[in-house]
């Protein structure tokens, strides 16, 4: 009878440890996913900013006439 009690206590402790480790692993996975998403968004924003800057440089140009007007002249 004493062995049964000890086994039940061990089983409960194992279950508790299992739940705890599962929750910690899940939190770690969610954190990694959030960091990866943030990194991806940061890269996307940087790419958009570079694209907008390139557009303004091509259309307005440095020093008056735009490079886009020169390219349009070829066609």
Buried (B, 14 or more C-beta within 10 A) or exposed (E): EEEEEEEEEEEEEEEEEEEEEEEEEEEEEEEEEEEEEEEEEEEEEEEEEEEEEEEEEBEEBEEEEBEBEEEEEEE
